[in-house]
């Protein structure tokens, strides 16, 4: 069973790297505005609530859900705290900064 912290880290890994352009190929790009709107409200919620909302949002995008489940969690170590370079692959993270901020902050807090 995956813990809420692990699932958030897995989601963040996919969010930050956008492997195989998964947000476009899965159709999830159409729902990113909704995700961006809800993330600031979830910043102060528990890991459990954040995970439930993320997975509820993902439920409309089975390919994305599958990619998240198979992804290793993203670790933000002291040595590797720089964001990925500004490339086409991570443009999703750049275009939706509120979501990126909540995911990155939560991942950092969960590593401590």
Secondary structure, 3 states (H helix, E strand, C coil): CCCHHHHHHHHHHHHHHCHHHHHHHCCHHHHHHHHHHHHHHHCCCCHHHHHHHHHHHHCCCHHHHHHHHHCCCCCCCCCCCCCCCCCHHHHHHHHCHHHHHHHHHHHHHHHC
